[in-house]
Amino acid sequence: MERVRTILTHTYPYPHEHSRHAIIAVVVGCLFFISSDNMHTLIEKLDKNIKWWSMYIAWILVAALYHLPSFQSMGLDMRMNLSLFLSIYISSILFLIVFHIIFLGLWYLGLVSRVAGRRPAILTILQNCAVISIACCVFYSHCGNRAMLRDRPFERKTSNWFSFWKKEERNTWLAKFVRMSELKNQVCSSWFAPVGLASDYPLLSKWVIYGELACNGSCPGSSDEISPIFSLWATFIGLYMANYVVERSTGWALTHPLSVEEYENLKKNQMKPDFLDMVPWYSGTSADLFKTAFDLLVSVTLFVGRFDMRMMQAAMSRVHEGAQQDDLFYDHLSEKEDLWFDFMADTGDGGNSSYTVARLLAQPSIQLSKEDSVLTLPRGDLLLVGGDLAYPNPSGFTYERRLFSPFEYALQPPTWYKHEHIAVNKPELPEGISQLKEYDGPQCFLIPGNHDWFDGLNTFMRYICHKSWLGGWFMPQKKSYFALHLPKRWWVFGLDLSLHNDIDVYQFKFFSELVKNKVGENDTVIVMTHEPQWLLDWYWNENSGQNVSHLICDYLKGRCKLRIAGDMHHYMRHSCVPSEGPVHVHHLLVNGCGGAFLHPTHVFSSFNKFYGKTYECKASYPSFHDSNRIALGNILKFRKKNWQFDFFGGVIYFILVFSMFPQCKLDHILQGDSFSGHLGSFFGTVWDNFVYVLEHSFVSLTGVVLLLIMAITFVPSKVSRKKRAIIGIIHVSAHLAAALILMLLMELGLETCIRHKLLATSGYHSLYQWYRSVESEHFPDPSGLRARMEQWTFGLYPACIKYLMSAFDVPEVMAVTRSNICKNGIQALSRGGAVIYYASIFLYFWVFSTPVVSLVFGSYLYICINWFHLHFDEAFSSLRIANYKSFTRFHINRDGDLEVFTLAVDKVPREWMLDPDWDMEQKQPQQLSHRRKYPSKWSAAAGQQDPVNTVRVVDHFVIRQNEKPDFVSSNGSVSR
């Protein structure tokens, strides 16, 4: 043990301020902060968010650690390294700023090349200064700032860098390696020795910092050796300046060429799609969400009932003059013998999920195993999209990146097509095709959803009605609603419900006259809407869509055998139970799994009534059991999926306990005799503070009242006011109790540190004062360089260092101010002192509270969704689940019957690569992409996870045109 102690102990003295408590605090702090995250997620989030998160956590942890008691065997001096880092950091920033100003001045005078006029990135300067400072601190930790010993002036010059490899010592170099302390001293004195005496460089003698003398006994006089720390710093600064000058003067940087491994990684990254992640609905820092809320407010107040784009379309099309309108009615597919077509909705969220569905839609055919045979489903000649084309709001960016990009990767548009092109006279058919019925490629018709209406339908009109291609799908559509005449007397009515959840009078007039004039008595109509009114009306206990109901019940009169919709991001099919009386709609199908986050199915398990008839759930995806199980993720994964929610959550918790700081009377908790006594006193104090908040506080009570109003408003309006109030009070009480417990734990920690003399032993600038007291000893400055820098910067240099070091005295500030308040009262504190105290408290309390607020809120969502069937939208949007994607493929066969297949992918791939089959397939310049055997550019990096290989049928049934519903099979009759 004595040998180990000798190895781990420095041979030269300087104070150590670390201890084993540092390691414990780091481990506990990190585990507490990332409680619900794994390391991969943490690293991923830090890599994407400009490192502010990691820097903040590192700052407050370091500020807490350097106050802990010493433990010399660790060989570190926290205060010295920290203060040295900050001093070098500020010096480097000031030096490089001056350098860049001079360089830009030379560019302005025309003395350097034009490339030099580009402004340097501030973040790059800060990062380089941080790296330089860390390198100097690491060197100081291991080698110190020692000058050459007086009694051995020629040791450095005569020593051999690899002396332990001398012939006479070849057999003992391993033994010398074991003597780690001696080896380290030899490395520091030989490999990284000081550059020499200041007298050897007369011009630099007044511009350097000197080394610290390390003598046996007293050292008379002062050091003349240049500081090795200063030498290292000057070397790094010089390399940065040389690299910058050469790069900006010649355009070539002093960097090494990429290695083979780096080149392969770069090439691999370029061979991946640039997909956007799922929309973070609980991100308070997302500008898109603020814009969504603003657009929704404007749409509700302006467009609903005042200005309706559908009225403008009717006026432009003169729909009131009759149903013979090419802008709204399409019959070019009616003469086909049979027809395959697809339906999907709610795409345009995460790139992975949207591309998964688009890739399946684009395949020339999908092969599925059915018992001992293979079922082949050809690509649909028609694609129907049921709204909500991009999230969270309609804009050029979201439409291009979240909708068009995945579809163009799945099926490329023609080579001659330009994205900026505006289609004036639709349909703009490919060259050589004169009529729409002659075009044999896939076509696409879309209706808008509520998210598409947030800007008054402006983006939908620009990107859908005034463009011709969605990837390789041709779009002849001119308006936001339409009627399609399909083969064998089948029809599709695409309705635009806007934000009213109903069709307007002009739209009703068009479809009602179409039914009278075009739709035969034995024809069959599929009504497509964005919202499944049968589910939502049942859930919210409402009766919306009066015009739609009037059209179906009084005009179609039983000819509507199928209603399809999206909006709910799951798949459910209900079929009418045979009974007496007319049946207005035979089948109800919801499939909104086109790319958006998943919605639960178990919330709607009790639905069974629509238009006075009884319906039975024939299929659901995911199953009710799986949906119930997925909801548990709100407890386990809410913070992992919505870590941006931390910001507002921590602020809210701080406001709730603002009036409770500080807690001066904690003796009854700390001086208990047993654990149960400590615990009882602790929760008794929590209750006392709870009562104090309600009876005496102002700021905290205001926060509680505002949070209570928000919580009650947040509860869905389907429950009574009394239940909403009860749920809101319980919710807020849970948050308040958690905040009070965290506050009391933090105060107990401060009180314990103060009683053990770990805090409140110095002042507000203890680190700066300590550093100034030892600075001249460890970093001699006989030439007065530091004094000259203070004079030249008008005191800015020492002020920056002083206040930057004070930022690491946050625990000391908390403790000192807390002691003053407990001794003299809060009235004795100045306004500025109060601001500093509460700001320092917030910095730590915010970190402690963020995991807890996410846990409490996630638990609230889980209880509501699984116990009370509330918050189905909020509880699942928080999980941002990209899996469980599906679409429905229809086939009108030669007998006029409609076969319905719902295809699903349970797990969406996250990693993609360039599809080698697509890459190697020969492409003709004018060839349309739907004629290719491999139309999609990207395939899953793991072949067994590719959607083409994992797709399966989750529902299959047949609607016979001239008979009552005949349920052939359901939910798994065909399996992969």
N, C-alpha and C positions, 0 to 999 in steps of 0.2 A: 504493500500500500504506500509505503514511503517513496518507492521508486515511481509509482504512478503519479503521486502528488508532485514529485520533482519534474516529471515530464510535462504535466499540465500547467505548471506554474511558470510565469515569466521570470527571466533572470534579471530584468530591469524593472524598477518600481514605477507604477503610476496607478492612481486609484481605480477601483472597480466598483461599479454600482449595479451589478446584475445579481440575480439569485434564481434559484430553482422556481420561485414563485412566478418568475417571468414566463417560463415555459408553461406552467399550469394556467396562467392567465391567458396566454395566447391560445392554447388548445381549447379552453373553456369558452373564451370569447368567440373563436371561429365556429365551434360547434353550435353555440347558441345562435349566432347570427345566421348561419346557413342551415338551421335546424331541419327545414323541410326540403332542402336542395341537396343534390349530389354534386360532387366536385366537377363533373363534366359540365353540368348546367351552369355552375358558378363561373368556370373559366370561359364558357361560351358567352355568357352575358357580359363579362368584363371585356371580352375581346370586341364586342359590338357597341360599347357605350363609352368610348373615349376615356376609359380608365378612371373616370371621376369617382366611381363607386369604390374601386380598390384603393385609390389614394385617400379617400375619406376614412375608410376603415383602418388603413395603415396608420394614418395620422392619429386618430383617437386612441388606438392601441398602444402606439409608441409613447404618446403623451402619458398614458397610465403606467406603462411598464417602467419608465426610468425613475419613478418615485419609489420603487420597491427596494427592500434592503439588499445589501451586497452579498455576493457569493463568489469569492475570488477564483475558485477553480474553473469558472466559465471563461476567464481570461478576457473579458470585455468590459469596457468602460462606457456605459450608456450615455452619460452626460457629455463626456469628451467627444465621442463619435457623433452624437447628435448635434452638438454645438458646432463641431468642425464641419459637418455636412452642410449646415445652414449657412455658415460663413463662406464656405467655398461656393455654395450654390448662388448666393447673392452676388459675390464677386464675379463669378463666371457670367451671370446674366448681364450685369452692368458692363463688363468688358466686351462681351459680344454685341451688345446694343451699340456701344460706341464704334466698334469695328464695322457693323453694318451701316451705320450712319455715314461713316467716312467712305465706305465703298460705294454707297448710293450717291454721295457727293461727287466722287470721281466719275461715276457713270453720267451724272448730270453735266459735268464739264467735258464729257466726251473722251476721257482718258482710258476707259475700258469699253469692252464690247457691248453691243445692244442687249445681249442676253442678260447682262448684269442688272438691267432695270427691273427685273421681276422681284417683287418683294419677298423676303424670306418668310417662311411659315413660323409664326410665333410659337406654335406647339412644338415644332422641330427644335427651336432654340431651347425651350424649356426642357425637352427630353434629353438633349445633348448635355445641357448643364447638369441635369440630375445624374446622368451616367458618369460624367467626369467627377462629380462630387462623391458618388458612391465608390468609385475606383480609388480615390484618394483616401477615403475613410477605411476601406478594406486594407489598403497598404499600411495606414497608420495603426490599425488594430494589430497587425502582425509584426511590423518592423519599427513602429514608432517614428519619431522625428529626430533620430540621433545623428549628431555630427561625429566626425572621426575622433577616436580617443586620443588624448594628448600624449599619452605615454607610448603610443604605437602609431606614429605619423605615417609610416610607409607600409603599413599592413595591407591597405587596399591595393596599392600599386604592385606589390610583390606577390600577392595571393593569386593563386590559380583558380579560375572559375570552377574547374572540375578537379580540385585538388584531391578529393576523396577517391579519384580514379588513378592516382599516382601508383607507380609500380609497387612501391614499398607498402602501399596501403590497400592494394587490391583485395586482400583477404579480410580487410576490416571495414570495408565500406558499408556492408550490411549492418555491422554493429553500429557504425556511425549513423546510419539511417534510423536505427531504433532510437538513438538519442535525438529525439525530435527537436528538442529545444536547441541543441548545438547545431543541428542541420539548418534550422530556421534562421539562427543568427548568422550562419555562414552565407546563406542565400541573401539575407538582407544586406550584409556588409559587402558582399562580392558582386552578386548579380544586379542588385538594385541600389548600389552604393551612391552617395551624393556625387554630383558632377564635379565638385572641386571647391576651391576657396573663392570667396568673392573677390579677393585681391587679384585673382587670375583674370577677372573680367572687369576692368575698371569702369567701363561704360554701364555695367549692370549692377554695380555694387550698391547703388541707392534704390534699386528697383526690385530687390529680392527680399525674401524672408529667410532667416538663418536657422540652422539646425540647433537642436537642443544638445548641450554637452552631457555626455555620460562618462563620468570619471570615477575612479576608485578614490573616494574621499571628496574633498572640495575641489572645485574647478575655478581657479583664479582667472579673472578676465572674462571675456565674452567670446562666443563662437564666431569664427570667420568662415565656417563651412556653409555653403548654400543648402537650404532645407531640401531633403529628398522629396517631401510632400510638394514643395513649391516646384521642384524640377519636374515631377510627374504631372502636376497641373499644367505647367507651361508647355510640356510636350503634347498633351492632349489638345490644349487650346490651339497650339501651332498646327497640329494635324487638321483640326476642324477648319481653320482659316485657309490652309493650303488647299484642302479639298474644295472649299467654297469658291476660292478665287479661280482655280483651274476649271471647275464645273461651270461657273458663270462666264468665264472668259472664252472657253473653247467648246462648252457643251459636253465635255467629257469629265466624268467624276472619277476620283481616285478610289475606286472600289474594285474588288476582285470579280472576275467573271463568275457566272453561276456555275456551281458544281453540277455534275450529271444528275445527282439526286434532286437538287433544287430545280433544275431545268425540267425534269420529269414531273415534279409536283406542280410547277407552273403550267406546264402543258396539260396536265390532268385537270387543273382548276379551270382552264380555258375550255375544256371539253365537258363542262357541266352547265346546265341551264341556270339562268339567274332568276330563280323563282322567289317571290315574296313569301314571307311567313304568314301564318294565320293572323287575322286582325286581333290586336290586343284590346279587347273591349273594356278592360278595367285599368287601362293605362291613362292616368290623369295627365300624362305629359304628351299624349298624342295629339298633334294638331289636327289630324283627320277626324278625330272624335269630336273635338270642339266645332269643327266645320260641319260635321253631321248634325250636331245638336242645333247649330244656328240655322242650317238649311231646313231642318224639320220645323223649327219655329216659324220661319218665313213661309214655308209651304202651307202649314196649317192655317196661319193667319191671313195669307194673301191668296193662295191658289184655291183653297177649299171654299167653294161658294162664291168666289169673286172672279177669279180668272182660271179657266180650265183649258188646258191645251187640247183636250178632246173637242171642245166647242170650236176651236180654231181649225182643227183638222176637218170637222164637219163643214165648216164654212168654205174651206179651200176645196173640198171635194164635192160640194153641193149635194150632200147626201140626202137632204130633205126632198130632192126631186125624184128619188126612186132608188132602187137597189141595183141598177145596172151600172155599177161603178167598178172600173178596173183597179182603182186604188185600194179597194177593200175586198173584192171578190175574185177568187182564183179557181179556175176549173181545169187547168192544164194537166192535172194528174188523173182526171176522172175516167179516161179511156183506157187506162192500163188494165191488164188482166188480173194482176195482183200487185200488192204494194207492201213494202217493208218501211216502217217509219219508227222513229225514236222519240221519247219524251224525257226531258230532264229539266231541273229547275234549281235555282239558288246556287249558281256557280260563282266564280270570281272572288273567292276568299283566298285560301292558301294556294300557292302555285303547285305544290305536290298533289294535293287532292283534286284540284281542277284539271290538271294534266292527266291524272289517272283516268278520270271519266272521259276526257276528250280523246285519249289514246285508244280506249275501247270503242268509242263511237266511230273512230276513223278507220278501224281495221276492216279490210275487205270482207272478212267473215270471222266469226268467233266459233271455235270448235269446243263443244261441251260433251262430256261423256254421259250417256243415258243408259243405265243398266249395262247391257253388253254391246250397245251401239254408240255411234257418235252423232250428236245433234249439231247441225251446222246452221248458224243464224247469220244470214248475209247482212251487210251494212245497210242501214236505212237510206232510202232515197230522199227521205224528208226528216228533218230534225225540228222538233217543237221544243222551245225553251220557255219555261213558265215563269219568267221574271226574276228580279233581284240578280242582275247581271254582274254587279261589282259591289264590294263592300269597302268601307262602311258607308261611303256616299258616292254619288255619281260625279265623276270628273274625268277629264281627259287622261289623267295619270292612272286612276283606278281601272278605267275601261281598257286602256292599252296594256297595262302590266298584269292585271288580274283576270281579264277576260280574253282579249285578243291574243296575247302572248302564248298562253298554254294551248289555245286552239290552233294557232299558226305553227307551233312546234308539232302538234299532232297531225295536222293536215295542212300543208303549205298552200298559200294562195298562188294564183298564176304569177309567173315571172314578170309579166308586163304590168301587174297591178302595183299601184303606188299608194302607200298608206295615207298620204295627204290628199289623195284624189277625192273630190266630192261628186257623188252621183246626182246629176240633175234630172235626167230622163230615165228613170228605172222602168223595166229592168235593162241594165247594160249587159247584154249577152256577149259571150266570147265570139271572136271572129269566126265567121262561117256558119253561125246559127242565127236564123231569122226569127224564130218563134220560141217562146218559153217552153212549149211542150216538146220541142226537139232536143232540149238540153237534158242529157242523161246522167249528169253528175248529182251529187247530194246537194239538197237545198235546205234552207233554214228559215223558219218563221219564229218570231219572238214576241212576247207580250211583256210589258213593264210590270215590275213589282213595286212595293211601297218604297224600297230604297232607291229605285230609279226615278221616283217622283219627288225626291227631296229637293231637287233643283227645278221643279216645275216641268220635268221631262225634257229639259234642254239637251242634256248629254245623250239621252236615248235617241232623240231625233237626229242629232249630228252623226252619231256613230252607227246607228242601225238603219234609220230610214233614209239617210243620205250617203250610205256606203254600200258597196255591192258584195263584199266578201268578209265572212267571218272565218279566217283561215282558208280552208279549201271548200267551205260550204257557201254556195251562192245565195245571196239574199235579195229576192225580188220585191220584198215587202216595202210599202211606202208609208203606211200609217201604223199607229200603235195597236190597232185591232183589225181583225180580218176574218174572212170565211173561206174555207177550203172545201172544194167538192172533190172527194176521193173516189176511187173505183167502187163498184158494186153498191152504189147508193149510200155510201158513208160520207159523213160531213164532219168537219172540225170547226167549231166556233171559238175563236180566240178573243176573249173579252178583256177589256182594260178597265179594272176596277178603281184605278187612281187611289187616292187616300180616303175616298168616301166608302170603300168596300162595296161599291155598286156601279153599274153602268149608268151613263148619263142618258138624257132623253133622246138625243140624236143617235147615239149608239143603239138604243132600244128600237128606235124607228127603223134603222137599217136592218137589224136582225129580224124584227117582227115581219117586215115586208119581204125579206128574203124567205122566211118560212112560208108565207102565203103564196109567193110567186114561184119559188124554186124547189123547196123541199117537198118531196112526195109523201103520200100517206104511209108508204111502206119504207121510207128512208130511215136511216139511223144517224143520230147526231152525237158527237163527242163534244162536250162543253169544257173548254179549258179556261181556268181562271188562275190567278196567282194565289189567292188565299183559299184554303179549304173551309168555306163558311160553315159546313156541317159540324166540323170539330170545334172551331173557334166560337161559334154561337152557343154550342153546348157548354163549352168551358166557361165562357164569360156570362152565360145566361142572357144572351142578347138575341136580337132578330134583325140581322143586317141583310143587305142585298135584296131589297124588296123588288126592284126592277128585274133582277136576275130570276128571282122566284116566279114573278109574273110571266116572264118569257118562257120558262121551262114548264110551268104548270098549265098555263092558259093558252099557249101557242104551240109548243112542241107536243104536249099531251101524250106523254108516254114514249115519244120517239127518242128521248135522251136516255140512252142505255148506259152511258158512262160519263162520269165527271172526273176530270183529272186536275190536280192543283199541286202547287209547291208550298213555299213559305215555311211549312214545318219541315225541318231538316231530318226527316226519317221517312220510312216507307210503311204505309198502312193501307189495307184494302178492306172495305166493308161491303157486304152484299146483302141485298134485301131478302128478308125471310118471306117465303111465299105466303100470301094471305089474300083475303077478299078485297076487292076494290082496286082502282087503278094505281099503278106504280109509276111515279113521275121519273125517278132515276133508279136504275137497277143496280149499278155498281158505283162506289165512291172510292177513288184511288188518290192517295197522296204520295208523292215522291219528290222530296226536296233535298236529295242527297247528292246534288251535282258538284259539290266542292266546299260548301260552307260547313261551319261547325255542326256537330251532331245535336239533335233535339231528342228528348226522352219520348218513349212510347207508352210506358206504364201509366203516365198521367192521364192518358186518354183511354184507358182500358175499359172504362164503364160506359163509354158512348154507345148508344143503341137506337136512338130515335132521330128521324129526319123526315120532314114533310108528312108527318103523321104515320109513318111506317117504321117497322122494326128492322134493324140492321144487325148483322152478325160480323164480327171481326174474323176474316178468313186468313189474314197474314199480317205480320208486323216484323219490321227489321230496323234496329235489333229487337230481339224478343223482349217481352215484358221483364223477364228475370234478368237478362243482361242489362237492360236499361236501368233497373233498380240498382244493380251492382255498380254500374259506371258512376252513378251519382255519389258514391263514397269518395270519389276522387276530390270532391270539394274539401274534405278534411285533410286528405293526404297530399294533394297536389296544388291547392289553390295558390299558395305563394310561389311555387315553382313555375306555374303557368302565368302568374300575374304579379311578378316581382315589382313592376312599376307602381302597383297599388300601395307599396310601402310608404311612398312619400307622403301621400295624404293621410294614410292611416296613422303614421307616427306623429304627424302634426295634430291630428284630432285627439289622440291620446294625451299629448302634452297639454293641450288646452283644457282637457277634462280635469287634470290634476294641477294646473298652474297655481291655483290658490293654496295648494297644500305644501308647497316648498317654503322654507325648510321645516323638517320635523325635529324640533329641539329636545323633546322629552321622550327619549327612547330607553331610559334606564330600566323600566319595568320589563322590557323585552329582553335586553341583553343580560340582565342579572337574574333570570329565572333559575330555578333549581333543577328542573327536569325538562325533557323535550316537550312533553305535553303542556307544561307550564309556559314554555317559550311560544308554542304554537297557539295556545289559547290567548296569550297576551298579544300575539301578532294579529290574529283575526279580530280580536276586540278593538285593536287600534284601527284596523281597516274599517270596521263598522262605525267607529267614532268619526273617522274622516268622511265616510259616506254621509253621515248626518250633518257634518259641518258643511259639506258642499251644498246641501239642500237648504240649510238654515242661515249660513253666514257669508258664504263666498259670493263673489260677483262674476269674475271671469269664468270660473269653472261652472257655475250655475248657468251662465249664458250659453256656454258650450254644450251643457247637458240638454238645455231646452231646444237649442237649434238641432242637435243630433236627434232628439226625440221627434221633432217635427219631420225631419228627413226620414227617420226610420218608419214612422207611421205612414208617410206618403209613399214610401218604397213598397209597402205591403200591397199586393194586388187588390184592386177595387172589387173583385168578385166576392170578398168576404164582407161581413157587416162592419160598420164603424166601430162597434164595441170590440169585436175580435181584432180588428186592425190596431186599435189602441192597446189591447193587451199584448199582442205580438210585438208591437213597437216598444212598449215599456220593458218587456223581458229582454229584448234584444239590446236596448241601450243599457240596462242594468248589468248585463254580462260584460259589455265593453267597459263600463265605469268601474266595476269590481276588478277587472283585469288591470286597468290603468292604475288603480289605487294600490293593488298588490305590488306592481312593478315599481311604483313610486316609493313605497315603504321599503322594499328590498334595496333599492338604490340608496336611500337615506341611511339604512342600516350599514351598508358597505362603507359609506363615507364616515359615519360615526365610528366604526371599528378602526378604520385607517387613522383617524384623528387621535383616538385613544392610544394607539400603538405607535404614535409619533411618526407615522409614514406620510402624513399630510399635515398642512397648516403649521409647518415649521419654519417657513420663510415668507416671502412676499410674492407679489404678482409677477415680478421679473427675476425669479430666482435663478433660472438657467442662464440668463444673460449676465447677471451679476457674478455668478460662479465662474463663467467662462472668462469674463474680463479679469477676474482675480488670478487665473492661472494662465492666461494667454501669453503674457510676456515670459513666463517660465518655460513653457513648452514650445513656444514659437517666438524666439527672440527677434526683436526688430530694432537694432541699434541705429539704423539709418532713418527711422521715423517715417516709414512708408505708410503705415496705417494712419498716422496723424495727417499726412499730406492728402490721403484719399478722403478723409473726413472734411478737410478744408476745401478740396476741389469739388466735392459733391454737395457742398453747403449743408453738411450734416445728414444728407439723405442716406448715405451708406451705413453709418451706425444705427440710424433710426430703423432702416429696413431690417437689419439683423436683429435689433432689439425686439421689435414687434413680431417678427417671424418666430423668434425663439419663444416669445411670450405665448404664441399659439400652442406651444407644447407644454405650457404651464396650466392648461385648462383644469386638471384635477386640483392643482394647488389653488387656483383662483376660486373654484367651487368651495374648497375646504376653508380657506381663509375668510371668504365672504360669509359663508354659513356660520362660522364661529362668531364673526362680528354681529350678524343678525341675531343669533341666539343670545348674545351677551348684551347688546344695546338696543335691539328691536329693529324692525324693518324701517322705521322712521328715520333712523340714523344713516340710512344708506342713500346716497345721492342718486339722481335719476340715471346718470351714466353708469354708476356702479350697479344699479338694479338691472340695467340692460345687459351689462357684461355678465352678471351672475345668472340670469335666466337664459341667456344665450349659451353659456357654458353648460348649464344643466340640460338644455335641449339637445346639445350635441351628443351626449351620452344616452339620455332617455329615449331619443328617437331610435337609436340602434337597438336598445333593449326591447322596445315596444313593437317594432315592425313584425317579427315573427309571430307575436301573440295576437296582434290585431288581425292578421291574415288567418290564423287558426280559429279565432272566435267567429269571424265573418264567414269563413268556409263551413264551419260547423252549423251556423245558422242556415245557410243555403241547403245543406244536406238534410237537416231536420225538416225544413219547409217542403222540399221537393219530395221526400220519401214518406213523410208522415201526413202532411196536409195537402200535397199535390199543388203547392204554390211555387211561384218563381221558376216555371219550367224554362223560360228564356234566359233569365239571369243565372240560374244554377248550372246550365250547360254551356252557355257562352263563355263562362269563366274557365272551363276546361279546355276549350279550343281544340276539340278532338277532330283530327283530320281523317280518322279511319271511318269505316262503315259507309262507303260510298256506293251509289247504285244509280241505275237509270232503267227505264222500261222500254222494251222493244215490242212493237206491234206488227202483226202480219194479217193483212186482208187477203185471204186465200181465194181461190177461183170459185169457191162455193158462196162467197160473200160473208163467211164467218170471220170473226176477229180473234186471232190468237194473241195472247198477252204473255210476255216473258219479262220478268224483272230480274236483272243481272246485278250482282253485287260483288264488291271487293271488301273483305274484312279488314285488311291491313294495307295502308297506303305506303308505298316506298318513300324513303327520304333521300336516298342517294341514287343519282342517275348517271348514265354514261352514254356516250355517242353510240347509237345502235349500229353495230358493224354491218348488218344486212342493209340498213338504209344507206350507209355510207358507201358500200360497194356496189349497190344497184345502179346500173347505168341510167342516167337521166337525160331525156331529150329536152332541148331548150324550150319548145312550145308545149311540152307534155303537161297535162293537168295532173295534179298530185293524186287525185282519186283513182287514177289508172295504174298507179304503182302497186307492186306487191307488198312493199314495206313503206307505208306512207309516213310513219312517225319517226322523228329525228332521235328521240331519247328512249332508251330502255332502262329498266331497273339495273343498278350495279350488280345486285345479286339476282341471277336469272330466275331462281325459284320464287322470288318475290315479285316478279313482273306481273302487272295486272292481267296480261293476256294468259298467264299460266295459273293465276289464282282466282279468276272470275268464276262465279257459280250462279245458278238459278235459285232464287229464294221464293219465287212465286210463279205459278203458271196456271192459266185458266183460259177458257174460250167463251166468247159471247156470240151466240148464234143470232143472226140478223132477224130471222122470221119466227123465232120462238121465244118463250119466256126464258129467264135465266137458267142455264144448264151448267152447273158447277162441275167441270170435268175433274179438276184436281187443284190442290192448293199447297203452298208452303212446303216445298221440298219434294214434290213429285218428280222433279227432274233435278238431279244433283250432279255436281261435277265429281 
